[in-house]
């Protein structure tokens, strides 16, 4: 471009200014500070912090649910220590995050939290971060606990599948947590077709493409005939049969 073209462009830009001009800097008003603080605290989501908040909320709510469904259960010192830690972390949270821990536990609220968590861990790095904060043992425990509401158990199993799908790092940690064995046991004891379907999907995502996990699963299958027995003794609906086909693929 010639120098005359540049000069023409400069002349045009000067002729069509947007009306802005330099202004003298001054201290923000209290209302502006309050607005900016609100935007920074409530308008920006730190997924890492949010995952931790959701996990703590799930732990707290499910503990309350278990106590409600089994009030005669003996106290567990490990659970008590965990709840003390939850309370400590809760005291350091911002008000918006505290609301999730203070909300009365309900199946609908738990499912909402799990759905939000699923959206976050669909990103492979966040999936790895979640399992490193010991989120996987919680999901496995909740999935296998009969006193946990069935829709919540199913969603926890589906979340395991989301975490492990095409994620070698998560599959490795899953194997270290004996996930294939736990899921295989859950499949054999589950009676609800939707839960069995979700377990098969999670089992497939956990082992597929990961050599060590596949070898572990094959040993389980060889010893117990997990899938073959289910085919022979199929007393479930077509959804489980379809999941079985997907797992085989």
C-alpha positions as CSV (number, residue, x, y, z in Angstrom):
1,X,0.0,0.0,0.0
2,X,1.4,3.4,-0.9
3,X,2.0,6.2,1.6
4,X,-0.8,8.2,0.1
5,X,-3.2,5.3,0.8
6,X,-2.1,5.3,4.4
7,X,-2.5,9.0,4.7
8,X,-6.1,8.6,3.3
9,X,-6.9,6.0,5.9
10,X,-5.5,8.2,8.7
11,X,-7.6,11.2,7.4
12,X,-10.7,9.0,7.3
13,X,-10.2,7.7,10.9
14,X,-9.7,11.1,12.2
15,X,-12.9,12.3,10.6
16,X,-14.9,9.5,12.0
17,X,-13.9,9.3,15.7
18,X,-16.2,7.6,18.2
19,X,-16.4,10.6,20.5
20,X,-14.1,9.2,23.2
21,X,-11.4,11.2,24.7
22,X,-8.8,11.0,27.4
23,X,-10.2,11.7,30.9
24,X,-8.4,12.2,34.2
25,X,-8.2,9.1,36.3
26,X,-10.2,9.3,39.6
27,X,-11.0,7.0,42.5
28,X,-13.9,4.6,42.0
29,X,-17.1,5.4,43.9
30,X,-18.2,2.9,46.5
31,X,-21.1,1.9,44.3
32,X,-18.7,1.1,41.4
33,X,-16.5,-0.8,43.7
34,X,-19.4,-2.8,45.0
35,X,-20.6,-3.6,41.5
36,X,-17.1,-4.7,40.4
37,X,-16.8,-6.9,43.4
38,X,-20.1,-8.5,42.7
39,X,-19.1,-9.2,39.1
40,X,-15.8,-10.7,40.1
41,X,-17.4,-12.9,42.8
42,X,-20.6,-14.0,41.2
43,X,-20.1,-13.5,37.5
44,X,-16.8,-15.4,37.1
45,X,-16.8,-19.1,37.7
46,X,-13.6,-21.0,38.7
47,X,-14.4,-24.5,37.6
48,X,-11.8,-26.0,40.0
49,X,-13.4,-24.3,43.0
50,X,-16.9,-25.1,41.7
51,X,-16.0,-28.8,41.5
52,X,-14.8,-28.8,45.1
53,X,-18.0,-27.0,46.2
54,X,-20.2,-29.5,44.4
55,X,-18.3,-32.5,45.8
56,X,-18.6,-31.1,49.4
57,X,-22.3,-30.4,48.9
58,X,-22.9,-33.9,47.6
59,X,-21.0,-35.4,50.5
60,X,-23.0,-33.4,53.0
61,X,-26.4,-33.9,51.5
62,X,-26.0,-37.6,50.9
63,X,-24.8,-38.1,54.5
64,X,-28.0,-36.3,55.6
65,X,-30.0,-38.6,53.3
66,X,-28.4,-41.7,54.7
67,X,-29.1,-40.6,58.3
68,X,-32.7,-39.9,57.4
69,X,-33.2,-43.3,55.8
70,X,-31.3,-45.2,58.5
71,X,-31.5,-43.3,61.8
72,X,-30.3,-46.4,63.7
73,X,-27.0,-46.5,61.9
74,X,-23.9,-46.6,64.1
75,X,-21.7,-43.4,64.0
76,X,-18.7,-43.7,61.7
77,X,-15.6,-41.8,63.0
78,X,-14.3,-41.4,59.5
79,X,-17.5,-39.8,58.3
80,X,-17.5,-37.5,61.4
81,X,-14.0,-36.3,60.6
82,X,-15.0,-35.7,57.0
83,X,-18.0,-33.6,58.0
84,X,-15.7,-31.5,60.3
85,X,-13.5,-30.8,57.3
86,X,-16.5,-29.9,55.2
87,X,-17.7,-27.5,57.9
88,X,-14.2,-25.9,58.0
89,X,-14.1,-25.4,54.2
90,X,-17.7,-24.2,54.2
91,X,-16.8,-21.4,56.6
92,X,-14.2,-20.1,54.0
93,X,-16.6,-20.1,51.1
94,X,-18.2,-17.1,49.4
95,X,-22.0,-16.8,50.1
96,X,-23.0,-18.0,46.6
97,X,-21.2,-21.3,47.1
98,X,-22.4,-21.7,50.7
99,X,-26.0,-21.7,49.4
100,X,-25.4,-25.1,47.8
101,X,-24.3,-26.6,51.1
102,X,-27.1,-25.0,53.0
103,X,-29.9,-26.0,50.7
104,X,-32.1,-28.7,52.2
105,X,-31.1,-32.1,50.6
106,X,-33.4,-33.4,48.0
107,X,-33.2,-35.7,45.1
108,X,-33.9,-32.9,42.7
109,X,-31.1,-30.7,44.1
110,X,-28.6,-33.6,44.1
111,X,-29.4,-34.3,40.5
112,X,-28.9,-30.6,39.6
113,X,-25.5,-30.6,41.2
114,X,-24.5,-33.8,39.5
115,X,-25.6,-32.4,36.1
116,X,-23.5,-29.3,36.6
117,X,-20.6,-31.4,37.6
118,X,-21.0,-33.5,34.5
119,X,-20.9,-30.4,32.3
120,X,-17.6,-29.4,33.9
121,X,-15.8,-32.8,33.8
122,X,-16.7,-33.3,30.1
123,X,-13.5,-31.3,29.6
124,X,-10.6,-33.8,29.9
125,X,-8.4,-31.7,32.2
126,X,-11.2,-31.1,34.7
127,X,-12.1,-34.8,34.7
128,X,-8.5,-35.5,35.8
129,X,-8.6,-32.8,38.4
130,X,-11.8,-34.2,39.9
131,X,-10.5,-37.7,40.3
132,X,-7.3,-36.3,41.9
133,X,-9.5,-34.6,44.6
134,X,-10.8,-38.1,45.5
135,X,-14.1,-37.6,43.7
136,X,-14.0,-41.1,42.2
137,X,-14.3,-43.1,45.5
138,X,-17.3,-40.9,46.5
139,X,-19.1,-41.6,43.2
140,X,-18.4,-45.4,43.5
141,X,-19.6,-45.4,47.1
142,X,-22.8,-43.5,46.3
143,X,-23.5,-45.7,43.3
144,X,-23.3,-48.9,45.4
145,X,-25.3,-47.6,48.4
146,X,-28.9,-48.9,48.3
147,X,-30.1,-46.1,50.7
148,X,-29.1,-43.4,48.2
149,X,-32.0,-42.5,45.9
150,X,-31.9,-44.6,42.7
151,X,-31.9,-41.6,40.3
152,X,-28.9,-40.2,42.1
153,X,-27.1,-43.6,42.0
154,X,-27.7,-43.8,38.3
155,X,-26.4,-40.3,37.7
156,X,-23.3,-41.0,39.7
157,X,-22.6,-44.1,37.6
158,X,-23.1,-42.0,34.4
159,X,-20.7,-39.5,35.8
160,X,-18.0,-42.2,36.1
161,X,-18.5,-43.0,32.5
162,X,-18.1,-39.3,31.5
163,X,-14.9,-39.0,33.6
164,X,-13.2,-42.1,32.1
165,X,-14.3,-41.9,28.5
166,X,-11.2,-41.6,26.3
167,X,-9.2,-40.4,29.3
168,X,-6.2,-42.6,30.0
169,X,-5.2,-40.7,33.1
170,X,-8.6,-41.2,34.7
171,X,-8.7,-44.8,33.6
172,X,-5.3,-45.4,35.3
173,X,-6.6,-43.8,38.6
174,X,-9.9,-45.8,38.2
175,X,-7.9,-49.0,38.0
176,X,-5.9,-48.0,41.1
177,X,-9.3,-47.6,42.9
178,X,-10.5,-51.0,41.7
179,X,-13.2,-49.5,39.7
180,X,-13.7,-52.4,37.2
181,X,-14.2,-54.8,40.1
182,X,-16.6,-52.5,41.9
183,X,-18.7,-51.8,38.8
184,X,-18.7,-55.6,38.0
185,X,-20.0,-56.3,41.5
186,X,-22.6,-53.6,41.2
187,X,-23.8,-54.9,37.8
188,X,-24.3,-58.4,39.4
189,X,-26.3,-57.1,42.4
190,X,-28.3,-54.3,40.7
191,X,-31.9,-55.1,39.9
192,X,-33.0,-51.9,38.2
193,X,-32.6,-52.1,34.4
194,X,-31.6,-48.4,34.1
195,X,-28.9,-48.8,36.8
196,X,-27.6,-51.9,35.1
197,X,-27.5,-50.1,31.8
198,X,-25.5,-47.2,33.3
199,X,-23.1,-49.6,35.0
200,X,-22.3,-51.3,31.7
201,X,-21.7,-48.0,30.0
202,X,-19.4,-46.9,32.9
203,X,-17.5,-50.2,32.8
204,X,-17.0,-49.9,29.1
205,X,-15.7,-46.3,29.4
206,X,-13.4,-47.3,32.2
207,X,-11.6,-50.2,30.6
208,X,-11.9,-49.6,26.8
209,X,-8.5,-48.6,25.2
210,X,-6.6,-48.9,28.4
211,X,-4.5,-52.1,28.3
212,X,-4.2,-52.8,32.0
213,X,-7.8,-52.1,32.7
214,X,-8.9,-54.3,29.8
215,X,-6.7,-57.1,31.1
216,X,-8.3,-56.8,34.6
217,X,-11.8,-56.8,33.1
218,X,-11.0,-59.9,31.0
219,X,-9.9,-61.7,34.2
220,X,-13.2,-60.8,35.9
221,X,-15.1,-62.0,32.8
222,X,-13.2,-65.2,32.6
223,X,-13.8,-66.0,36.2
224,X,-17.3,-64.8,36.7
225,X,-18.8,-64.6,33.2
226,X,-20.2,-61.2,33.9
227,X,-21.7,-60.5,30.5
228,X,-22.2,-64.1,29.3
229,X,-24.2,-64.9,32.5
230,X,-26.3,-61.8,32.0
231,X,-27.1,-62.8,28.4
232,X,-28.1,-66.4,29.5
233,X,-30.1,-65.3,32.5
234,X,-31.5,-62.1,31.0
235,X,-34.5,-61.1,33.1
236,X,-34.1,-57.3,32.3
237,X,-35.6,-55.1,29.6
238,X,-34.3,-54.1,26.2
239,X,-32.4,-51.1,27.5
240,X,-29.8,-53.4,29.2
241,X,-29.5,-55.5,26.1
242,X,-28.8,-52.3,24.1
243,X,-26.2,-51.2,26.6
244,X,-24.6,-54.6,26.4
245,X,-24.2,-54.2,22.7
246,X,-22.7,-50.7,23.1
247,X,-20.3,-52.0,25.8
248,X,-19.1,-54.7,23.4
249,X,-18.4,-52.1,20.8
